[in-house]
Amino acid sequence: MRMGASYNKLFKLLIDRKMKKGELQRMSGISGTSIAKLGRGETVNTEILIKICRALKCDFGDIMEMEPESGDGDDRGI
C-alpha cells in the first residue's frame, strides 16, 4: 500500500486558530503556490513545512499525517 501526506491537520489547525491561508502565507513567508500544493495534498519541500511549523509554533505531526493513497492498485510500495 502506498502512503501519501495529508495536510488536513494543518487546515483544521488554521480553522481552530481562526486564521486564513493568506495570513499563514504572510506569517511563514511561503508562496501562494505552496499553499495551493498543500491544499491539493501534493509534495512540498521540507523547508516549507519547517517555515509553517515555526510560524504556528508547532511540530510536523500537528500539521500533517500519512494516509493511504488512492491510486492505480499498484501496491509494490514504490
PDB file with SEQRES, HELIX, SHEET and CRYST1 records, atoms N, CA, C and O in Angstrom:
SEQRES   1 A   78  MET ARG MET GLY ALA SER TYR ASN LYS LEU PHE LYS LEU          
SEQRES   2 A   78  LEU ILE ASP ARG LYS MET LYS LYS GLY GLU LEU GLN ARG          
SEQRES   3 A   78  MET SER GLY ILE SER GLY THR SER ILE ALA LYS LEU GLY          
SEQRES   4 A   78  ARG GLY GLU THR VAL ASN THR GLU ILE LEU ILE LYS ILE          
SEQRES   5 A   78  CYS ARG ALA LEU LYS CYS ASP PHE GLY ASP ILE MET GLU          
SEQRES   6 A   78  MET GLU PRO GLU SER GLY ASP GLY ASP ASP ARG GLY ILE          
HELIX    1 AA1 ASN A    8  ASP A   16  1                                   9    
HELIX    2 AA2 LYS A   21  SER A   28  1                                   8    
HELIX    3 AA3 GLY A   32  GLY A   39  1                                   8    
HELIX    4 AA4 THR A   46  LEU A   56  1                                  11    
HELIX    5 AA5 PHE A   60  ILE A   63  1                                   4    
SHEET    1 AA1 2 MET A   3  SER A   6  0                                        
SHEET    2 AA1 2 GLU A  65  PRO A  68 -1                                        
CRYST1    1.000    1.000    1.000  90.00  90.00  90.00 P 1           1          
ATOM      1  N   MET A   1       0.841  -1.167   0.000  1.00  0.00           N  
ATOM      2  CA  MET A   1       0.000   0.000   0.000  1.00  0.00           C  
ATOM      3  C   MET A   1       0.893   1.240   0.000  1.00  0.00           C  
ATOM      4  O   MET A   1       1.844   1.333   0.776  1.00  0.00           O  
ATOM      5  N   ARG A   2       0.578   2.179  -0.871  1.00  0.00           N  
ATOM      6  CA  ARG A   2       1.338   3.424  -0.955  1.00  0.00           C  
ATOM      7  C   ARG A   2       0.762   4.438   0.016  1.00  0.00           C  
ATOM      8  O   ARG A   2      -0.451   4.519   0.208  1.00  0.00           O  
ATOM      9  N   MET A   3       1.642   5.202   0.618  1.00  0.00           N  
ATOM     10  CA  MET A   3       1.225   6.213   1.586  1.00  0.00           C  
ATOM     11  C   MET A   3       1.555   7.595   1.027  1.00  0.00           C  
ATOM     12  O   MET A   3       2.542   7.773   0.313  1.00  0.00           O  
ATOM     13  N   GLY A   4       0.730   8.545   1.357  1.00  0.00           N  
ATOM     14  CA  GLY A   4       0.950   9.927   0.948  1.00  0.00           C  
ATOM     15  C   GLY A   4       0.683  10.854   2.121  1.00  0.00           C  
ATOM     16  O   GLY A   4       0.056  10.472   3.109  1.00  0.00           O  
ATOM     17  N   ALA A   5       1.173  12.084   1.993  1.00  0.00           N  
ATOM     18  CA  ALA A   5       0.988  13.063   3.061  1.00  0.00           C  
ATOM     19  C   ALA A   5      -0.378  13.721   2.938  1.00  0.00           C  
ATOM     20  O   ALA A   5      -0.826  14.061   1.843  1.00  0.00           O  
ATOM     21  N   SER A   6      -1.022  13.890   4.068  1.00  0.00           N  
ATOM     22  CA  SER A   6      -2.274  14.639   4.146  1.00  0.00           C  
ATOM     23  C   SER A   6      -2.023  15.842   5.043  1.00  0.00           C  
ATOM     24  O   SER A   6      -1.429  15.719   6.114  1.00  0.00           O  
ATOM     25  N   TYR A   7      -2.482  17.003   4.594  1.00  0.00           N  
ATOM     26  CA  TYR A   7      -2.310  18.237   5.359  1.00  0.00           C  
ATOM     27  C   TYR A   7      -3.624  18.700   5.969  1.00  0.00           C  
ATOM     28  O   TYR A   7      -3.764  19.873   6.315  1.00  0.00           O  
ATOM     29  N   ASN A   8      -4.590  17.794   6.105  1.00  0.00           N  
ATOM     30  CA  ASN A   8      -5.882  18.147   6.700  1.00  0.00           C  
ATOM     31  C   ASN A   8      -5.708  18.695   8.114  1.00  0.00           C  
ATOM     32  O   ASN A   8      -6.457  19.573   8.543  1.00  0.00           O  
ATOM     33  N   LYS A   9      -4.714  18.173   8.836  1.00  0.00           N  
ATOM     34  CA  LYS A   9      -4.464  18.662  10.199  1.00  0.00           C  
ATOM     35  C   LYS A   9      -4.070  20.141  10.181  1.00  0.00           C  
ATOM     36  O   LYS A   9      -4.459  20.900  11.070  1.00  0.00           O  
ATOM     37  N   LEU A  10      -3.306  20.545   9.177  1.00  0.00           N  
ATOM     38  CA  LEU A  10      -2.910  21.948   9.053  1.00  0.00           C  
ATOM     39  C   LEU A  10      -4.142  22.829   8.887  1.00  0.00           C  
ATOM     40  O   LEU A  10      -4.281  23.843   9.571  1.00  0.00           O  
ATOM     41  N   PHE A  11      -5.031  22.443   7.983  1.00  0.00           N  
ATOM     42  CA  PHE A  11      -6.196  23.273   7.707  1.00  0.00           C  
ATOM     43  C   PHE A  11      -7.176  23.289   8.878  1.00  0.00           C  
ATOM     44  O   PHE A  11      -7.856  24.290   9.105  1.00  0.00           O  
ATOM     45  N   LYS A  12      -7.250  22.192   9.616  1.00  0.00           N  
ATOM     46  CA  LYS A  12      -8.071  22.177  10.835  1.00  0.00           C  
ATOM     47  C   LYS A  12      -7.457  23.103  11.887  1.00  0.00           C  
ATOM     48  O   LYS A  12      -8.173  23.818  12.587  1.00  0.00           O  
ATOM     49  N   LEU A  13      -6.134  23.083  11.993  1.00  0.00           N  
ATOM     50  CA  LEU A  13      -5.443  23.960  12.945  1.00  0.00           C  
ATOM     51  C   LEU A  13      -5.705  25.425  12.604  1.00  0.00           C  
ATOM     52  O   LEU A  13      -5.932  26.241  13.497  1.00  0.00           O  
ATOM     53  N   LEU A  14      -5.673  25.757  11.319  1.00  0.00           N  
ATOM     54  CA  LEU A  14      -5.954  27.132  10.902  1.00  0.00           C  
ATOM     55  C   LEU A  14      -7.374  27.531  11.299  1.00  0.00           C  
ATOM     56  O   LEU A  14      -7.599  28.640  11.783  1.00  0.00           O  
ATOM     57  N   ILE A  15      -8.330  26.625  11.094  1.00  0.00           N  
ATOM     58  CA  ILE A  15      -9.719  26.898  11.481  1.00  0.00           C  
ATOM     59  C   ILE A  15      -9.810  27.110  12.986  1.00  0.00           C  
ATOM     60  O   ILE A  15     -10.449  28.056  13.448  1.00  0.00           O  
ATOM     61  N   ASP A  16      -9.170  26.228  13.749  1.00  0.00           N  
ATOM     62  CA  ASP A  16      -9.204  26.335  15.210  1.00  0.00           C  
ATOM     63  C   ASP A  16      -8.614  27.653  15.696  1.00  0.00           C  
ATOM     64  O   ASP A  16      -9.056  28.211  16.701  1.00  0.00           O  
ATOM     65  N   ARG A  17      -7.605  28.145  14.968  1.00  0.00           N  
ATOM     66  CA  ARG A  17      -6.954  29.407  15.358  1.00  0.00           C  
ATOM     67  C   ARG A  17      -7.581  30.612  14.663  1.00  0.00           C  
ATOM     68  O   ARG A  17      -7.115  31.741  14.814  1.00  0.00           O  
ATOM     69  N   LYS A  18      -8.640  30.359  13.902  1.00  0.00           N  
ATOM     70  CA  LYS A  18      -9.347  31.418  13.173  1.00  0.00           C  
ATOM     71  C   LYS A  18      -8.404  32.189  12.253  1.00  0.00           C  
ATOM     72  O   LYS A  18      -8.440  33.417  12.184  1.00  0.00           O  
ATOM     73  N   MET A  19      -7.554  31.428  11.545  1.00  0.00           N  
ATOM     74  CA  MET A  19      -6.587  32.012  10.617  1.00  0.00           C  
ATOM     75  C   MET A  19      -6.968  31.679   9.180  1.00  0.00           C  
ATOM     76  O   MET A  19      -7.489  30.600   8.895  1.00  0.00           O  
ATOM     77  N   LYS A  20      -6.706  32.602   8.299  1.00  0.00           N  
ATOM     78  CA  LYS A  20      -6.902  32.385   6.868  1.00  0.00           C  
ATOM     79  C   LYS A  20      -5.577  31.904   6.263  1.00  0.00           C  
ATOM     80  O   LYS A  20      -4.506  32.120   6.830  1.00  0.00           O  
ATOM     81  N   LYS A  21      -5.671  31.257   5.116  1.00  0.00           N  
ATOM     82  CA  LYS A  21      -4.471  30.761   4.432  1.00  0.00           C  
ATOM     83  C   LYS A  21      -3.522  31.906   4.103  1.00  0.00           C  
ATOM     84  O   LYS A  21      -2.305  31.749   4.196  1.00  0.00           O  
ATOM     85  N   GLY A  22      -4.072  33.058   3.717  1.00  0.00           N  
ATOM     86  CA  GLY A  22      -3.240  34.216   3.393  1.00  0.00           C  
ATOM     87  C   GLY A  22      -2.436  34.699   4.583  1.00  0.00           C  
ATOM     88  O   GLY A  22      -1.297  35.140   4.436  1.00  0.00           O  
ATOM     89  N   GLU A  23      -3.036  34.613   5.769  1.00  0.00           N  
ATOM     90  CA  GLU A  23      -2.329  35.006   6.988  1.00  0.00           C  
ATOM     91  C   GLU A  23      -1.173  34.049   7.260  1.00  0.00           C  
ATOM     92  O   GLU A  23      -0.080  34.477   7.630  1.00  0.00           O  
ATOM     93  N   LEU A  24      -1.419  32.749   7.074  1.00  0.00           N  
ATOM     94  CA  LEU A  24      -0.347  31.764   7.222  1.00  0.00           C  
ATOM     95  C   LEU A  24       0.765  32.047   6.231  1.00  0.00           C  
ATOM     96  O   LEU A  24       1.946  31.979   6.572  1.00  0.00           O  
ATOM     97  N   GLN A  25       0.384  32.366   5.003  1.00  0.00           N  
ATOM     98  CA  GLN A  25       1.366  32.666   3.964  1.00  0.00           C  
ATOM     99  C   GLN A  25       2.256  33.836   4.390  1.00  0.00           C  
ATOM    100  O   GLN A  25       3.479  33.761   4.270  1.00  0.00           O  
ATOM    101  N   ARG A  26       1.651  34.907   4.882  1.00  0.00           N  
ATOM    102  CA  ARG A  26       2.424  36.073   5.319  1.00  0.00           C  
ATOM    103  C   ARG A  26       3.293  35.766   6.536  1.00  0.00           C  
ATOM    104  O   ARG A  26       4.456  36.165   6.587  1.00  0.00           O  
ATOM    105  N   MET A  27       2.729  35.057   7.515  1.00  0.00           N  
ATOM    106  CA  MET A  27       3.467  34.744   8.749  1.00  0.00           C  
ATOM    107  C   MET A  27       4.675  33.849   8.486  1.00  0.00           C  
ATOM    108  O   MET A  27       5.732  34.022   9.093  1.00  0.00           O  
ATOM    109  N   SER A  28       4.504  32.891   7.574  1.00  0.00           N  
ATOM    110  CA  SER A  28       5.553  31.896   7.346  1.00  0.00           C  
ATOM    111  C   SER A  28       6.500  32.266   6.210  1.00  0.00           C  
ATOM    112  O   SER A  28       7.598  31.718   6.111  1.00  0.00           O  
ATOM    113  N   GLY A  29       6.081  33.187   5.358  1.00  0.00           N  
ATOM    114  CA  GLY A  29       6.926  33.579   4.236  1.00  0.00           C  
ATOM    115  C   GLY A  29       6.922  32.576   3.092  1.00  0.00           C  
ATOM    116  O   GLY A  29       7.853  32.551   2.286  1.00  0.00           O  
ATOM    117  N   ILE A  30       5.879  31.745   3.014  1.00  0.00           N  
ATOM    118  CA  ILE A  30       5.799  30.788   1.909  1.00  0.00           C  
ATOM    119  C   ILE A  30       4.920  31.374   0.806  1.00  0.00           C  
ATOM    120  O   ILE A  30       4.177  32.329   1.029  1.00  0.00           O  
ATOM    121  N   SER A  31       5.015  30.793  -0.373  1.00  0.00           N  
ATOM    122  CA  SER A  31       4.285  31.313  -1.527  1.00  0.00           C  
ATOM    123  C   SER A  31       2.852  30.803  -1.572  1.00  0.00           C  
ATOM    124  O   SER A  31       2.505  29.814  -0.926  1.00  0.00           O  
ATOM    125  N   GLY A  32       2.038  31.490  -2.342  1.00  0.00           N  
ATOM    126  CA  GLY A  32       0.678  31.041  -2.595  1.00  0.00           C  
ATOM    127  C   GLY A  32       0.655  29.703  -3.306  1.00  0.00           C  
ATOM    128  O   GLY A  32      -0.256  28.899  -3.107  1.00  0.00           O  
ATOM    129  N   THR A  33       1.660  29.465  -4.136  1.00  0.00           N  
ATOM    130  CA  THR A  33       1.775  28.180  -4.834  1.00  0.00           C  
ATOM    131  C   THR A  33       1.947  27.045  -3.839  1.00  0.00           C  
ATOM    132  O   THR A  33       1.357  25.978  -4.002  1.00  0.00           O  
ATOM    133  N   SER A  34       2.752  27.271  -2.808  1.00  0.00           N  
ATOM    134  CA  SER A  34       2.959  26.245  -1.786  1.00  0.00           C  
ATOM    135  C   SER A  34       1.672  25.971  -1.019  1.00  0.00           C  
ATOM    136  O   SER A  34       1.357  24.820  -0.715  1.00  0.00           O  
ATOM    137  N   ILE A  35       0.926  27.031  -0.705  1.00  0.00           N  
ATOM    138  CA  ILE A  35      -0.364  26.862  -0.022  1.00  0.00           C  
ATOM    139  C   ILE A  35      -1.300  26.030  -0.897  1.00  0.00           C  
ATOM    140  O   ILE A  35      -1.990  25.140  -0.398  1.00  0.00           O  
ATOM    141  N   ALA A  36      -1.326  26.313  -2.192  1.00  0.00           N  
ATOM    142  CA  ALA A  36      -2.190  25.573  -3.113  1.00  0.00           C  
ATOM    143  C   ALA A  36      -1.778  24.105  -3.177  1.00  0.00           C  
ATOM    144  O   ALA A  36      -2.636  23.222  -3.199  1.00  0.00           O  
ATOM    145  N   LYS A  37      -0.470  23.837  -3.207  1.00  0.00           N  
ATOM    146  CA  LYS A  37       0.012  22.451  -3.220  1.00  0.00           C  
ATOM    147  C   LYS A  37      -0.428  21.710  -1.966  1.00  0.00           C  
ATOM    148  O   LYS A  37      -0.858  20.559  -2.040  1.00  0.00           O  
ATOM    149  N   LEU A  38      -0.323  22.360  -0.827  1.00  0.00           N  
ATOM    150  CA  LEU A  38      -0.756  21.746   0.426  1.00  0.00           C  
ATOM    151  C   LEU A  38      -2.251  21.419   0.361  1.00  0.00           C  
ATOM    152  O   LEU A  38      -2.684  20.359   0.814  1.00  0.00           O  
ATOM    153  N   GLY A  39      -3.022  22.331  -0.203  1.00  0.00           N  
ATOM    154  CA  GLY A  39      -4.458  22.122  -0.320  1.00  0.00           C  
ATOM    155  C   GLY A  39      -4.822  20.942  -1.206  1.00  0.00           C  
ATOM    156  O   GLY A  39      -5.857  20.306  -1.013  1.00  0.00           O  
ATOM    157  N   ARG A  40      -3.963  20.655  -2.178  1.00  0.00           N  
ATOM    158  CA  ARG A  40      -4.187  19.515  -3.078  1.00  0.00           C  
ATOM    159  C   ARG A  40      -3.501  18.244  -2.583  1.00  0.00           C  
ATOM    160  O   ARG A  40      -3.587  17.198  -3.225  1.00  0.00           O  
ATOM    161  N   GLY A  41      -2.816  18.339  -1.433  1.00  0.00           N  
ATOM    162  CA  GLY A  41      -2.125  17.176  -0.889  1.00  0.00           C  
ATOM    163  C   GLY A  41      -0.885  16.788  -1.674  1.00  0.00           C  
ATOM    164  O   GLY A  41      -0.458  15.634  -1.635  1.00  0.00           O  
ATOM    165  N   GLU A  42      -0.306  17.745  -2.386  1.00  0.00           N  
ATOM    166  CA  GLU A  42       0.894  17.482  -3.174  1.00  0.00           C  
ATOM    167  C   GLU A  42       2.149  17.594  -2.310  1.00  0.00           C  
ATOM    168  O   GLU A  42       2.113  18.141  -1.207  1.00  0.00           O  
ATOM    169  N   THR A  43       3.231  17.080  -2.818  1.00  0.00           N  
ATOM    170  CA  THR A  43       4.513  17.125  -2.123  1.00  0.00           C  
ATOM    171  C   THR A  43       5.043  18.553  -2.081  1.00  0.00           C  
ATOM    172  O   THR A  43       5.000  19.274  -3.077  1.00  0.00           O  
ATOM    173  N   VAL A  44       5.545  18.951  -0.914  1.00  0.00           N  
ATOM    174  CA  VAL A  44       6.210  20.243  -0.760  1.00  0.00           C  
ATOM    175  C   VAL A  44       7.573  20.003  -0.118  1.00  0.00           C  
ATOM    176  O   VAL A  44       7.805  18.981   0.528  1.00  0.00           O  
ATOM    177  N   ASN A  45       8.440  20.942  -0.308  1.00  0.00           N  
ATOM    178  CA  ASN A  45       9.785  20.904   0.239  1.00  0.00           C  
ATOM    179  C   ASN A  45       9.730  20.908   1.769  1.00  0.00           C  
ATOM    180  O   ASN A  45       8.856  21.546   2.355  1.00  0.00           O  
ATOM    181  N   THR A  46      10.641  20.213   2.404  1.00  0.00           N  
ATOM    182  CA  THR A  46      10.701  20.174   3.862  1.00  0.00           C  
ATOM    183  C   THR A  46      10.868  21.575   4.444  1.00  0.00           C  
ATOM    184  O   THR A  46      10.340  21.859   5.519  1.00  0.00           O  
ATOM    185  N   GLU A  47      11.582  22.440   3.765  1.00  0.00           N  
ATOM    186  CA  GLU A  47      11.778  23.803   4.248  1.00  0.00           C  
ATOM    187  C   GLU A  47      10.437  24.532   4.380  1.00  0.00           C  
ATOM    188  O   GLU A  47      10.268  25.348   5.285  1.00  0.00           O  
ATOM    189  N   ILE A  48       9.498  24.251   3.499  1.00  0.00           N  
ATOM    190  CA  ILE A  48       8.155  24.843   3.583  1.00  0.00           C  
ATOM    191  C   ILE A  48       7.485  24.405   4.882  1.00  0.00           C  
ATOM    192  O   ILE A  48       6.910  25.221   5.601  1.00  0.00           O  
ATOM    193  N   LEU A  49       7.564  23.112   5.172  1.00  0.00           N  
ATOM    194  CA  LEU A  49       6.955  22.586   6.400  1.00  0.00           C  
ATOM    195  C   LEU A  49       7.607  23.180   7.643  1.00  0.00           C  
ATOM    196  O   LEU A  49       6.923  23.470   8.624  1.00  0.00           O  
ATOM    197  N   ILE A  50       8.920  23.360   7.607  1.00  0.00           N  
ATOM    198  CA  ILE A  50       9.642  23.967   8.730  1.00  0.00           C  
ATOM    199  C   ILE A  50       9.162  25.397   8.947  1.00  0.00           C  
ATOM    200  O   ILE A  50       8.925  25.803  10.085  1.00  0.00           O  
ATOM    201  N   LYS A  51       9.016  26.169   7.866  1.00  0.00           N  
ATOM    202  CA  LYS A  51       8.548  27.552   7.984  1.00  0.00           C  
ATOM    203  C   LYS A  51       7.145  27.612   8.583  1.00  0.00           C  
ATOM    204  O   LYS A  51       6.852  28.473   9.413  1.00  0.00           O  
ATOM    205  N   ILE A  52       6.282  26.690   8.155  1.00  0.00           N  
ATOM    206  CA  ILE A  52       4.924  26.654   8.696  1.00  0.00           C  
ATOM    207  C   ILE A  52       4.957  26.333  10.184  1.00  0.00           C  
ATOM    208  O   ILE A  52       4.284  26.987  10.981  1.00  0.00           O  
ATOM    209  N   CYS A  53       5.743  25.323  10.558  1.00  0.00           N  
ATOM    210  CA  CYS A  53       5.833  24.929  11.969  1.00  0.00           C  
ATOM    211  C   CYS A  53       6.389  26.058  12.829  1.00  0.00           C  
ATOM    212  O   CYS A  53       5.925  26.276  13.948  1.00  0.00           O  
ATOM    213  N   ARG A  54       7.374  26.767  12.313  1.00  0.00           N  
ATOM    214  CA  ARG A  54       7.921  27.902  13.072  1.00  0.00           C  
ATOM    215  C   ARG A  54       6.864  28.979  13.258  1.00  0.00           C  
ATOM    216  O   ARG A  54       6.714  29.525  14.351  1.00  0.00           O  
ATOM    217  N   ALA A  55       6.129  29.287  12.189  1.00  0.00           N  
ATOM    218  CA  ALA A  55       5.113  30.340  12.253  1.00  0.00           C  
ATOM    219  C   ALA A  55       3.987  29.973  13.212  1.00  0.00           C  
ATOM    220  O   ALA A  55       3.480  30.823  13.944  1.00  0.00           O  
ATOM    221  N   LEU A  56       3.602  28.704  13.203  1.00  0.00           N  
ATOM    222  CA  LEU A  56       2.486  28.259  14.041  1.00  0.00           C  
ATOM    223  C   LEU A  56       2.939  27.732  15.406  1.00  0.00           C  
ATOM    224  O   LEU A  56       2.117  27.390  16.257  1.00  0.00           O  
ATOM    225  N   LYS A  57       4.272  27.673  15.601  1.00  0.00           N  
ATOM    226  CA  LYS A  57       4.841  27.154  16.850  1.00  0.00           C  
ATOM    227  C   LYS A  57       4.301  25.755  17.146  1.00  0.00           C  
ATOM    228  O   LYS A  57       3.727  25.490  18.203  1.00  0.00           O  
ATOM    229  N   CYS A  58       4.508  24.879  16.173  1.00  0.00           N  
ATOM    230  CA  CYS A  58       4.023  23.507  16.301  1.00  0.00           C  
ATOM    231  C   CYS A  58       5.042  22.549  15.686  1.00  0.00           C  
ATOM    232  O   CYS A  58       6.116  22.974  15.260  1.00  0.00           O  
ATOM    233  N   ASP A  59       4.716  21.282  15.641  1.00  0.00           N  
ATOM    234  CA  ASP A  59       5.584  20.235  15.106  1.00  0.00           C  
ATOM    235  C   ASP A  59       4.959  19.654  13.841  1.00  0.00           C  
ATOM    236  O   ASP A  59       3.785  19.889  13.556  1.00  0.00           O  
ATOM    237  N   PHE A  60       5.750  18.893  13.086  1.00  0.00           N  
ATOM    238  CA  PHE A  60       5.266  18.282  11.842  1.00  0.00           C  
ATOM    239  C   PHE A  60       3.983  17.477  12.062  1.00  0.00           C  
ATOM    240  O   PHE A  60       3.054  17.557  11.258  1.00  0.00           O  
ATOM    241  N   GLY A  61       3.930  16.716  13.129  1.00  0.00           N  
ATOM    242  CA  GLY A  61       2.769  15.873  13.410  1.00  0.00           C  
ATOM    243  C   GLY A  61       1.502  16.666  13.682  1.00  0.00           C  
ATOM    244  O   GLY A  61       0.399  16.120  13.634  1.00  0.00           O  
ATOM    245  N   ASP A  62       1.659  17.959  13.970  1.00  0.00           N  
ATOM    246  CA  ASP A  62       0.496  18.817  14.202  1.00  0.00           C  
ATOM    247  C   ASP A  62      -0.125  19.309  12.901  1.00  0.00           C  
ATOM    248  O   ASP A  62      -1.272  19.756  12.895  1.00  0.00           O  
ATOM    249  N   ILE A  63       0.627  19.232  11.788  1.00  0.00           N  
ATOM    250  CA  ILE A  63       0.127  19.779  10.523  1.00  0.00           C  
ATOM    251  C   ILE A  63      -0.024  18.743   9.410  1.00  0.00           C  
ATOM    252  O   ILE A  63      -0.608  19.033   8.366  1.00  0.00           O  
ATOM    253  N   MET A  64       0.497  17.543   9.629  1.00  0.00           N  
ATOM    254  CA  MET A  64       0.408  16.542   8.570  1.00  0.00           C  
ATOM    255  C   MET A  64       0.363  15.138   9.144  1.00  0.00           C  
ATOM    256  O   MET A  64       0.728  14.904  10.296  1.00  0.00           O  
ATOM    257  N   GLU A  65      -0.094  14.210   8.315  1.00  0.00           N  
ATOM    258  CA  GLU A  65      -0.078  12.796   8.676  1.00  0.00           C  
ATOM    259  C   GLU A  65      -0.013  11.972   7.396  1.00  0.00           C  
ATOM    260  O   GLU A  65      -0.313  12.463   6.308  1.00  0.00           O  
ATOM    261  N   MET A  66       0.378  10.734   7.543  1.00  0.00           N  
ATOM    262  CA  MET A  66       0.458   9.836   6.397  1.00  0.00           C  
ATOM    263  C   MET A  66      -0.867   9.094   6.255  1.00  0.00           C  
ATOM    264  O   MET A  66      -1.442   8.620   7.235  1.00  0.00           O  
ATOM    265  N   GLU A  67      -1.338   9.006   5.008  1.00  0.00           N  
ATOM    266  CA  GLU A  67      -2.577   8.291   4.700  1.00  0.00           C  
ATOM    267  C   GLU A  67      -2.352   7.420   3.486  1.00  0.00           C  
ATOM    268  O   GLU A  67      -1.509   7.731   2.645  1.00  0.00           O  
ATOM    269  N   PRO A  68      -3.103   6.321   3.382  1.00  0.00           N  
ATOM    270  CA  PRO A  68      -3.009   5.504   2.168  1.00  0.00           C  
ATOM    271  C   PRO A  68      -3.435   6.331   0.961  1.00  0.00           C  
ATOM    272  O   PRO A  68      -4.415   7.074   1.018  1.00  0.00           O  
ATOM    273  N   GLU A  69      -2.691   6.193  -0.126  1.00  0.00           N  
ATOM    274  CA  GLU A  69      -3.034   6.883  -1.364  1.00  0.00           C  
ATOM    275  C   GLU A  69      -4.058   6.068  -2.124  1.00  0.00           C  
ATOM    276  O   GLU A  69      -3.957   4.843  -2.197  1.00  0.00           O  
ATOM    277  N   SER A  70      -5.031   6.734  -2.682  1.00  0.00           N  
ATOM    278  CA  SER A  70      -5.911   6.036  -3.624  1.00  0.00           C  
ATOM    279  C   SER A  70      -5.186   6.121  -4.953  1.00  0.00           C  
ATOM    280  O   SER A  70      -4.675   7.179  -5.321  1.00  0.00           O  
ATOM    281  N   GLY A  71      -5.140   5.030  -5.664  1.00  0.00           N  
ATOM    282  CA  GLY A  71      -4.359   5.070  -6.886  1.00  0.00           C  
ATOM    283  C   GLY A  71      -4.685   3.973  -7.835  1.00  0.00           C  
ATOM    284  O   GLY A  71      -5.835   3.555  -7.971  1.00  0.00           O  
ATOM    285  N   ASP A  72      -3.645   3.504  -8.502  1.00  0.00           N  
ATOM    286  CA  ASP A  72      -3.799   2.578  -9.607  1.00  0.00           C  
ATOM    287  C   ASP A  72      -3.808   1.123  -9.175  1.00  0.00           C  
ATOM    288  O   ASP A  72      -3.781   0.231 -10.022  1.00  0.00           O  
ATOM    289  N   GLY A  73      -3.847   0.863  -7.865  1.00  0.00           N  
ATOM    290  CA  GLY A  73      -3.878  -0.511  -7.395  1.00  0.00           C  
ATOM    291  C   GLY A  73      -2.506  -1.156  -7.337  1.00  0.00           C  
ATOM    292  O   GLY A  73      -2.396  -2.341  -7.022  1.00  0.00           O  
ATOM    293  N   ASP A  74      -1.467  -0.406  -7.633  1.00  0.00           N  
ATOM    294  CA  ASP A  74      -0.104  -0.921  -7.593  1.00  0.00           C  
ATOM    295  C   ASP A  74       0.405  -0.829  -6.161  1.00  0.00           C  
ATOM    296  O   ASP A  74       0.729   0.262  -5.692  1.00  0.00           O  
ATOM    297  N   ASP A  75       0.483  -1.989  -5.438  1.00  0.00           N  
ATOM    298  CA  ASP A  75       0.948  -1.903  -4.070  1.00  0.00           C  
ATOM    299  C   ASP A  75       2.348  -2.445  -3.886  1.00  0.00           C  
ATOM    300  O   ASP A  75       2.627  -3.139  -2.908  1.00  0.00           O  
ATOM    301  N   ARG A  76       3.215  -2.139  -4.805  1.00  0.00           N  
ATOM    302  CA  ARG A  76       4.595  -2.555  -4.650  1.00  0.00           C  
ATOM    303  C   ARG A  76       5.326  -1.692  -3.631  1.00  0.00           C  
ATOM    304  O   ARG A  76       6.442  -2.024  -3.232  1.00  0.00           O  
ATOM    305  N   GLY A  77       4.707  -0.574  -3.198  1.00  0.00           N  
ATOM    306  CA  GLY A  77       5.332   0.273  -2.195  1.00  0.00           C  
ATOM    307  C   GLY A  77       6.426   1.146  -2.739  1.00  0.00           C  
ATOM    308  O   GLY A  77       7.301   1.588  -1.994  1.00  0.00           O  
ATOM    309  N   ILE A  78       6.393   1.396  -4.005  1.00  0.00           N  
ATOM    310  CA  ILE A  78       7.443   2.215  -4.619  1.00  0.00           C  
ATOM    311  C   ILE A  78       7.037   3.669  -4.614  1.00  0.00           C  
ATOM    312  O   ILE A  78       7.788   4.521  -5.089  1.00  0.00           O  
TER     313      ILE A  78                                                      
END                                                                             
